[in-house]
Amino acid sequence: MNTQEIRREANALLGKAEASLKDGNVEQFEGMIADAQTKMVEADKIDQAASQLKILQGEFSRPANSVPIADKDVAAYDPNDTGAINKASYKPSSWVKGMPAMAQPMWVQEQMGVTQKEEARFQTDTFVKWLRSPSDDVFWKTATLDEVKAMQEETDAEGGFFVPEQFISQTIHDPGVPGSQLRPLCTVIRVSSKDGYVPTMGSATWAAIAEEAAYSDQTPTVGQVAFSLEKSGGLVKVTRELLEDSAINLPALLTQIFQESAGRFEDVGIISGNNTTQYAGIMSDSDVAFYTMAGSTSVVVADLIGTFYALEAQHRANSTWVMKSAINSLINQIQVTGNGVTGIANITTAPSAFILGRPVVDTDVVSGLGGSITSTEKIAIFGDFRQYYIFDRVGFTIRRNDSLYMENDQVGMFASRRGDGQVGLAAAFKISRAA
């Protein structure tokens, strides 16, 4: 009798046992269950023995060399065998210790070997069978040995994984105030030296020349924008246990939080940097002119229009407003009639992303820009940010130090980058300042 027939008999006994249980004949039910389990164990033993026999037969016929070197080796040589036996039980490096196959993260289940995938499917099917059983007692009396083992997989002595663990691949992460908002607006140059300069040149003069008169001096003003690279960075200490056991993409998360911090640092430098440990900020440049508003505690439409037209015409086409969210909120509450400028029509209308046709960037980093209007407070920068130059020496880098914090069994993750920022044309910017 083959194992399929034995298993069919066992299943038939299970059906009869279920009927006996419904009739209230517990003794007959228990006897049939015992017989069914005995037959299942017998079938499993036969299958295991047959599998071992096939393995041994395959090993005896396998050539000693992986590549056939004699005629007798060719018959047993399988060019398609790329280590499937080993790959069948493959566990990826991100395998979560202490969790059964069915509860591994989805990307682990996609990469794990065939054996683990079959194990995960069997564990899931077993859990569903337990869930749908008329009672817990019925399930345990009808469960096969493999099902009993599956329900006790990777758990303590108090029970099996009645509800399998679910790993959520997302991380609850507070990114903080947005950064790197201004870099896309600026001109970024990759440099290969520690310091240097970009030459500047003004426009030539052009004038009428009378007959036999001499040309006037038309030499344009020549200058330079010098840069000197500064280094900035951050450090995060990570325990070795976290590196070994983490089921999330920890390097990607560390890169994300470093870049967020670096972006905030850079935005502050562009706005109000001191040109020593930071970039040279627009608001720190003495050549950038102010537009003084009419009031010292409020902003009106005339202030915005005044700032707009105070900027030289050649820079308006690519200009951008940069201000704190609180100031943009006040501007969106302005109600004006008769001049084409209006605030929010009603509460369902989205706030304006443009002021006088030019885009607005809300930056809430801690910088020199004010979040409220008080006397002489600088509330907005308006200008062509392409005339602000960022000089990058090297890209964003992360280095690892395994020995520095060894006493606490921690690994140091160091992130750094080198660069500088300079105002190219001060005339390309205007700063709105309260009276």
TORTI-474883 format. One record per residue (C-alpha): residue in three letters; residue number from 1; z, x, y. Coordinates in nm, 2 decimals. Example, Ala and Ser with C-alpha at 12.3 -4.5 7.8 and 13.67 -1.06 7.14 Angstrom:
2
R,resn,resi,c3,c1,c2
R,ALA,1,0.78,1.23,-0.45
R,SER,2,0.71,1.37,-0.11
END
This chain:
435
R,resn,resi,c3,c1,c2
R,MET,1,0.00,0.00,0.00
R,ASN,2,-0.10,0.15,0.34
R,THR,3,0.12,0.14,0.65
R,GLN,4,-0.08,-0.14,0.81
R,GLU,5,0.00,-0.38,0.53
R,ILE,6,0.37,-0.27,0.54
R,ARG,7,0.38,-0.34,0.91
R,ARG,8,0.21,-0.68,0.87
R,GLU,9,0.48,-0.77,0.61
R,ALA,10,0.75,-0.66,0.85
R,ASN,11,0.60,-0.87,1.13
R,ALA,12,0.58,-1.17,0.89
R,LEU,13,0.95,-1.13,0.81
R,LEU,14,1.03,-1.12,1.18
R,GLY,15,0.85,-1.45,1.22
R,LYS,16,1.04,-1.61,0.94
R,ALA,17,1.36,-1.46,1.07
R,GLU,18,1.30,-1.63,1.41
R,ALA,19,1.24,-1.96,1.24
R,SER,20,1.57,-1.92,1.04
R,LEU,21,1.75,-1.84,1.36
R,LYS,22,1.62,-2.16,1.52
R,ASP,23,1.74,-2.36,1.21
R,GLY,24,2.09,-2.20,1.25
R,ASN,25,2.07,-2.00,0.92
R,VAL,26,2.22,-1.68,1.05
R,GLU,27,2.28,-1.51,0.71
R,GLN,28,1.91,-1.55,0.62
R,PHE,29,1.81,-1.43,0.96
R,GLU,30,2.01,-1.11,0.93
R,GLY,31,1.88,-1.04,0.59
R,MET,32,1.52,-1.08,0.70
R,ILE,33,1.58,-0.86,1.00
R,ALA,34,1.73,-0.59,0.78
R,ASP,35,1.43,-0.60,0.54
R,ALA,36,1.18,-0.59,0.83
R,GLN,37,1.35,-0.28,0.98
R,THR,38,1.35,-0.11,0.64
R,LYS,39,0.97,-0.17,0.61
R,MET,40,0.91,-0.04,0.96
R,VAL,41,1.11,0.28,0.89
R,GLU,42,0.91,0.32,0.57
R,ALA,43,0.58,0.28,0.76
R,ASP,44,0.69,0.53,1.02
R,LYS,45,0.78,0.79,0.76
R,ILE,46,0.44,0.75,0.59
R,ASP,47,0.26,0.79,0.93
R,GLN,48,0.46,1.09,1.02
R,ALA,49,0.39,1.25,0.68
R,ALA,50,0.02,1.18,0.72
R,SER,51,0.02,1.33,1.07
R,GLN,52,0.19,1.65,0.95
R,LEU,53,-0.06,1.68,0.67
R,LYS,54,-0.35,1.66,0.92
R,ILE,55,-0.19,1.92,1.14
R,LEU,56,-0.14,2.16,0.85
R,GLN,57,-0.49,2.11,0.72
R,GLY,58,-0.63,2.18,1.07
R,GLU,59,-0.42,2.49,1.11
R,PHE,60,-0.53,2.63,0.78
R,SER,61,-0.90,2.58,0.86
R,ARG,62,-0.87,2.71,1.22
R,PRO,63,-1.01,3.06,1.27
R,ALA,64,-0.79,3.34,1.37
R,ASN,65,-1.01,3.41,1.68
R,SER,66,-1.07,3.15,1.95
R,VAL,67,-1.44,3.25,1.96
R,PRO,68,-1.63,3.25,1.62
R,ILE,69,-1.72,3.60,1.51
R,ALA,70,-1.84,3.52,1.16
R,ASP,71,-2.03,3.25,0.99
R,LYS,72,-1.72,3.11,0.82
R,ASP,73,-1.56,3.07,1.16
R,VAL,74,-1.84,2.87,1.31
R,ALA,75,-1.77,2.56,1.09
R,ALA,76,-1.41,2.53,1.22
R,TYR,77,-1.49,2.63,1.58
R,ASP,78,-1.46,2.35,1.83
R,PRO,79,-1.61,2.45,2.17
R,ASN,80,-1.47,2.13,2.32
R,ASP,81,-1.11,2.21,2.23
R,THR,82,-0.96,2.33,2.56
R,GLY,83,-0.60,2.31,2.46
R,ALA,84,-0.57,1.93,2.43
R,ILE,85,-0.27,1.96,2.20
R,ASN,86,-0.08,2.14,2.47
R,LYS,87,-0.22,1.92,2.76
R,ALA,88,-0.12,1.61,2.57
R,SER,89,0.25,1.68,2.65
R,TYR,90,0.20,1.82,3.00
R,LYS,91,0.47,1.76,3.26
R,PRO,92,0.36,1.84,3.62
R,SER,93,0.57,2.06,3.84
R,SER,94,0.68,1.76,4.04
R,TRP,95,0.83,1.59,3.73
R,VAL,96,1.17,1.43,3.83
R,LYS,97,1.44,1.55,3.60
R,GLY,98,1.66,1.28,3.45
R,MET,99,1.41,1.00,3.48
R,PRO,100,1.20,0.86,3.20
R,ALA,101,0.82,0.87,3.20
R,MET,102,0.79,0.51,3.31
R,ALA,103,1.00,0.57,3.62
R,GLN,104,0.83,0.89,3.74
R,PRO,105,0.65,0.88,4.08
R,MET,106,0.30,0.74,4.06
R,TRP,107,0.13,1.07,4.14
R,VAL,108,0.33,1.23,3.85
R,GLN,109,0.22,0.96,3.61
R,GLU,110,-0.14,1.02,3.71
R,GLN,111,-0.11,1.39,3.63
R,MET,112,0.12,1.39,3.32
R,GLY,113,-0.01,1.44,2.97
R,VAL,114,-0.14,1.17,2.73
R,THR,115,0.18,1.18,2.53
R,GLN,116,0.39,1.10,2.85
R,LYS,117,0.15,0.83,2.95
R,GLU,118,0.17,0.66,2.61
R,GLU,119,0.55,0.69,2.63
R,ALA,120,0.55,0.53,2.98
R,ARG,121,0.34,0.24,2.85
R,PHE,122,0.56,0.19,2.55
R,GLN,123,0.88,0.20,2.76
R,THR,124,0.73,-0.05,3.00
R,ASP,125,0.62,-0.28,2.72
R,THR,126,0.96,-0.26,2.56
R,PHE,127,1.13,-0.35,2.89
R,VAL,128,0.91,-0.65,2.93
R,LYS,129,0.98,-0.76,2.57
R,TRP,130,1.36,-0.73,2.64
R,LEU,131,1.32,-0.92,2.96
R,ARG,132,1.13,-1.21,2.79
R,SER,133,1.36,-1.23,2.48
R,PRO,134,1.55,-1.56,2.44
R,SER,135,1.87,-1.36,2.46
R,ASP,136,1.99,-1.00,2.47
R,ASP,137,2.13,-1.04,2.11
R,VAL,138,1.79,-1.15,1.98
R,PHE,139,1.62,-0.85,2.13
R,TRP,140,1.86,-0.59,1.98
R,LYS,141,1.84,-0.76,1.63
R,THR,142,1.46,-0.77,1.64
R,ALA,143,1.39,-0.43,1.81
R,THR,144,1.24,-0.15,1.62
R,LEU,145,1.40,0.19,1.61
R,ASP,146,1.15,0.32,1.87
R,GLU,147,1.22,0.03,2.10
R,VAL,148,1.60,0.09,2.07
R,LYS,149,1.54,0.45,2.16
R,ALA,150,1.32,0.36,2.45
R,MET,151,1.58,0.13,2.60
R,GLN,152,1.83,0.41,2.58
R,GLU,153,1.60,0.68,2.72
R,GLU,154,1.75,0.91,2.98
R,THR,155,2.06,0.70,3.04
R,ASP,156,2.44,0.72,3.00
R,ALA,157,2.64,0.58,2.71
R,GLU,158,2.69,0.24,2.88
R,GLY,159,2.34,0.11,2.83
R,GLY,160,1.97,0.16,2.85
R,PHE,161,1.74,0.13,3.15
R,PHE,162,1.75,-0.25,3.16
R,VAL,163,1.59,-0.22,3.50
R,PRO,164,1.38,0.10,3.53
R,GLU,165,1.43,0.32,3.83
R,GLN,166,1.16,0.31,4.09
R,PHE,167,1.09,0.61,4.30
R,ILE,168,0.96,0.53,4.65
R,SER,169,0.72,0.80,4.76
R,GLN,170,0.79,0.74,5.13
R,THR,171,1.06,0.91,5.33
R,ILE,172,1.25,0.73,5.61
R,HIS,173,1.19,0.98,5.89
R,ASP,174,1.27,0.94,6.26
R,PRO,175,0.99,1.14,6.43
R,GLY,176,1.17,1.13,6.77
R,VAL,177,0.99,1.12,7.10
R,PRO,178,0.61,1.16,7.05
R,GLY,179,0.48,1.51,7.12
R,SER,180,0.14,1.68,7.14
R,GLN,181,0.01,1.40,7.37
R,LEU,182,-0.13,1.64,7.63
R,ARG,183,-0.29,1.91,7.42
R,PRO,184,-0.60,1.69,7.34
R,LEU,185,-0.65,1.65,7.72
R,CYS,186,-0.64,2.02,7.80
R,THR,187,-0.88,2.31,7.74
R,VAL,188,-0.76,2.51,7.44
R,ILE,189,-0.88,2.87,7.40
R,ARG,190,-0.81,3.10,7.10
R,VAL,191,-0.74,3.45,7.22
R,SER,192,-0.71,3.78,7.03
R,SER,193,-0.47,3.98,7.25
R,LYS,194,-0.12,3.95,7.38
R,ASP,195,-0.22,3.90,7.74
R,GLY,196,-0.53,3.87,7.96
R,TYR,197,-0.70,3.66,8.22
R,VAL,198,-0.98,3.41,8.28
R,PRO,199,-1.18,3.49,8.59
R,THR,200,-1.23,3.22,8.85
R,MET,201,-1.49,3.17,9.12
R,GLY,202,-1.52,2.94,9.41
R,SER,203,-1.84,2.78,9.54
R,ALA,204,-2.09,2.95,9.77
R,THR,205,-2.15,2.84,10.12
R,TRP,206,-2.48,2.70,10.23
R,ALA,207,-2.60,2.66,10.59
R,ALA,208,-2.90,2.63,10.81
R,ILE,209,-3.06,2.95,10.92
R,ALA,210,-3.25,2.97,11.25
R,GLU,211,-3.58,3.16,11.27
R,GLU,212,-3.52,3.53,11.28
R,ALA,213,-3.14,3.47,11.24
R,ALA,214,-2.93,3.66,10.99
R,TYR,215,-2.78,3.50,10.67
R,SER,216,-2.42,3.42,10.69
R,ASP,217,-2.17,3.56,10.44
R,GLN,218,-2.19,3.35,10.13
R,THR,219,-1.97,3.55,9.88
R,PRO,220,-1.76,3.30,9.68
R,THR,221,-1.39,3.36,9.63
R,VAL,222,-1.32,3.54,9.30
R,GLY,223,-0.98,3.53,9.13
R,GLN,224,-0.82,3.50,8.79
R,VAL,225,-0.59,3.29,8.58
R,ALA,226,-0.36,3.54,8.39
R,PHE,227,-0.19,3.46,8.06
R,SER,228,0.09,3.63,7.87
R,LEU,229,0.17,3.49,7.53
R,GLU,230,0.52,3.37,7.45
R,LYS,231,0.66,3.30,7.10
R,SER,232,0.83,2.97,7.01
R,GLY,233,0.96,2.84,6.68
R,GLY,234,1.23,2.68,6.47
R,LEU,235,1.43,2.72,6.15
R,VAL,236,1.53,2.48,5.88
R,LYS,237,1.76,2.57,5.59
R,VAL,238,1.68,2.42,5.25
R,THR,239,1.90,2.44,4.94
R,ARG,240,1.74,2.57,4.62
R,GLU,241,1.85,2.25,4.44
R,LEU,242,1.64,2.05,4.69
R,LEU,243,1.34,2.27,4.64
R,GLU,244,1.37,2.25,4.26
R,ASP,245,1.45,1.88,4.23
R,SER,246,1.27,1.72,4.52
R,ALA,247,1.03,1.45,4.41
R,ILE,248,0.86,1.43,4.75
R,ASN,249,0.61,1.66,4.91
R,LEU,250,0.88,1.87,5.09
R,PRO,251,0.64,2.14,5.23
R,ALA,252,0.43,1.86,5.40
R,LEU,253,0.74,1.70,5.54
R,LEU,254,0.87,2.03,5.68
R,THR,255,0.54,2.10,5.84
R,GLN,256,0.54,1.75,5.99
R,ILE,257,0.88,1.78,6.15
R,PHE,258,0.81,2.14,6.28
R,GLN,259,0.48,2.02,6.44
R,GLU,260,0.66,1.72,6.60
R,SER,261,0.91,1.95,6.76
R,ALA,262,0.65,2.20,6.87
R,GLY,263,0.45,1.92,7.02
R,ARG,264,0.74,1.81,7.23
R,PHE,265,0.81,2.16,7.34
R,GLU,266,0.45,2.21,7.45
R,ASP,267,0.43,1.88,7.64
R,VAL,268,0.74,1.98,7.84
R,GLY,269,0.58,2.32,7.91
R,ILE,270,0.26,2.16,8.04
R,ILE,271,0.45,1.93,8.27
R,SER,272,0.73,2.15,8.40
R,GLY,273,0.74,2.48,8.22
R,ASN,274,0.90,2.78,8.39
R,ASN,275,0.62,3.03,8.31
R,THR,276,0.88,3.26,8.15
R,THR,277,1.00,3.12,7.82
R,GLN,278,0.75,2.83,7.84
R,TYR,279,0.41,2.75,7.97
R,ALA,280,0.34,2.74,8.34
R,GLY,281,0.40,2.37,8.42
R,ILE,282,0.18,2.17,8.66
R,MET,283,0.49,2.05,8.85
R,SER,284,0.61,2.41,8.88
R,ASP,285,0.29,2.53,9.04
R,SER,286,0.34,2.56,9.41
R,ASP,287,-0.03,2.51,9.47
R,VAL,288,-0.03,2.16,9.32
R,ALA,289,0.00,1.91,9.61
R,PHE,290,0.22,1.60,9.63
R,TYR,291,0.12,1.25,9.73
R,THR,292,0.42,1.11,9.91
R,MET,293,0.47,0.74,9.84
R,ALA,294,0.56,0.48,10.10
R,GLY,295,0.91,0.40,9.96
R,SER,296,1.19,0.59,9.81
R,THR,297,1.31,0.33,9.55
R,SER,298,0.99,0.14,9.45
R,VAL,299,0.62,0.18,9.38
R,VAL,300,0.35,-0.04,9.52
R,VAL,301,-0.02,-0.06,9.46
R,ALA,302,-0.10,0.14,9.78
R,ASP,303,0.09,0.43,9.63
R,LEU,304,-0.14,0.43,9.33
R,ILE,305,-0.45,0.39,9.53
R,GLY,306,-0.33,0.67,9.77
R,THR,307,-0.27,0.91,9.48
R,PHE,308,-0.61,0.82,9.33
R,TYR,309,-0.80,0.91,9.64
R,ALA,310,-0.59,1.20,9.73
R,LEU,311,-0.74,1.38,9.43
R,GLU,312,-1.07,1.54,9.51
R,ALA,313,-1.36,1.33,9.41
R,GLN,314,-1.51,1.58,9.16
R,HIS,315,-1.19,1.56,8.95
R,ARG,316,-1.15,1.18,8.93
R,ALA,317,-1.41,1.11,8.67
R,ASN,318,-1.21,1.28,8.39
R,SER,319,-0.87,1.22,8.53
R,THR,320,-0.56,1.09,8.35
R,TRP,321,-0.23,0.95,8.46
R,VAL,322,0.08,1.10,8.29
R,MET,323,0.42,0.93,8.35
R,LYS,324,0.73,0.81,8.17
R,SER,325,0.73,0.47,8.00
R,ALA,326,0.99,0.33,8.24
R,ILE,327,0.76,0.41,8.54
R,ASN,328,0.46,0.25,8.36
R,SER,329,0.67,-0.05,8.30
R,LEU,330,0.74,-0.09,8.67
R,ILE,331,0.37,-0.05,8.75
R,ASN,332,0.28,-0.32,8.50
R,GLN,333,0.52,-0.56,8.67
R,ILE,334,0.33,-0.53,9.00
R,GLN,335,0.16,-0.86,9.10
R,VAL,336,-0.12,-0.82,9.35
R,THR,337,-0.37,-1.07,9.47
R,GLY,338,-0.69,-1.02,9.66
R,ASN,339,-0.76,-0.65,9.59
R,GLY,340,-0.85,-0.66,9.22
R,VAL,341,-0.53,-0.51,9.09
R,THR,342,-0.29,-0.73,8.89
R,GLY,343,0.01,-0.70,8.66
R,ILE,344,0.05,-0.86,8.33
R,ALA,345,-0.08,-1.22,8.34
R,ASN,346,0.18,-1.35,8.09
R,ILE,347,0.41,-1.23,7.82
R,THR,348,0.14,-1.24,7.55
R,THR,349,-0.09,-1.00,7.74
R,ALA,350,-0.08,-0.64,7.64
R,PRO,351,0.03,-0.39,7.91
R,SER,352,-0.25,-0.21,8.08
R,ALA,353,-0.35,0.12,7.93
R,PHE,354,-0.54,0.20,8.25
R,ILE,355,-0.45,0.23,8.61
R,LEU,356,-0.75,0.20,8.85
R,GLY,357,-0.98,0.26,8.56
R,ARG,358,-0.82,0.58,8.44
R,PRO,359,-0.62,0.61,8.11
R,VAL,360,-0.24,0.64,8.11
R,VAL,361,-0.04,0.87,7.88
R,ASP,362,0.33,0.76,7.84
R,THR,363,0.53,1.08,7.78
R,ASP,364,0.91,1.04,7.73
R,VAL,365,0.99,1.40,7.66
R,VAL,366,1.27,1.55,7.88
R,SER,367,1.07,1.70,8.16
R,GLY,368,1.06,1.71,8.54
R,LEU,369,0.91,1.36,8.55
R,GLY,370,1.16,1.10,8.66
R,GLY,371,1.22,0.78,8.47
R,SER,372,1.34,0.59,8.78
R,ILE,373,1.24,0.59,9.14
R,THR,374,1.48,0.77,9.38
R,SER,375,1.42,0.97,9.69
R,THR,376,1.18,1.26,9.64
R,GLU,377,1.16,1.19,9.27
R,LYS,378,0.83,1.30,9.10
R,ILE,379,0.72,1.00,8.89
R,ALA,380,0.36,1.08,8.78
R,ILE,381,0.09,1.35,8.75
R,PHE,382,-0.27,1.24,8.81
R,GLY,383,-0.55,1.48,8.75
R,ASP,384,-0.82,1.63,8.52
R,PHE,385,-0.62,1.80,8.24
R,ARG,386,-0.93,1.99,8.13
R,GLN,387,-0.83,2.22,8.42
R,TYR,388,-0.51,2.31,8.24
R,TYR,389,-0.57,2.59,7.99
R,ILE,390,-0.38,2.65,7.66
R,PHE,391,-0.41,3.00,7.51
R,ASP,392,-0.34,3.01,7.13
R,ARG,393,-0.30,3.35,6.97
R,VAL,394,-0.24,3.24,6.61
R,GLY,395,-0.21,2.90,6.45
R,PHE,396,0.10,2.72,6.35
R,THR,397,0.27,2.93,6.07
R,ILE,398,0.56,2.87,5.83
R,ARG,399,0.73,3.16,5.66
R,ARG,400,0.99,3.15,5.38
R,ASN,401,1.30,3.38,5.35
R,ASP,402,1.48,3.37,5.02
R,SER,403,1.74,3.64,5.09
R,LEU,404,1.88,3.58,5.44
R,TYR,405,2.09,3.28,5.34
R,MET,406,2.15,3.37,4.98
R,GLU,407,2.53,3.35,5.02
R,ASN,408,2.50,2.98,5.05
R,ASP,409,2.21,2.96,4.80
R,GLN,410,1.97,2.84,5.07
R,VAL,411,1.62,2.92,5.16
R,GLY,412,1.52,2.97,5.53
R,MET,413,1.19,2.81,5.65
R,PHE,414,1.08,2.97,5.97
R,ALA,415,0.80,2.81,6.18
R,SER,416,0.65,2.98,6.48
R,ARG,417,0.34,3.00,6.70
R,ARG,418,0.24,3.21,7.00
R,GLY,419,0.06,3.09,7.30
R,ASP,420,0.07,3.03,7.68
R,GLY,421,-0.04,2.76,7.92
R,GLN,422,-0.16,2.80,8.27
R,VAL,423,-0.30,2.57,8.55
R,GLY,424,-0.66,2.66,8.60
R,LEU,425,-0.74,2.46,8.92
R,ALA,426,-0.44,2.34,9.11
R,ALA,427,-0.67,2.12,9.31
R,ALA,428,-0.74,1.92,9.00
R,PHE,429,-0.39,1.76,9.00
R,LYS,430,-0.18,1.54,9.23
R,ILE,431,0.19,1.46,9.18
R,SER,432,0.31,1.12,9.30
R,ARG,433,0.65,1.17,9.47
R,ALA,434,0.88,0.91,9.62
R,ALA,435,0.96,0.93,9.99
END
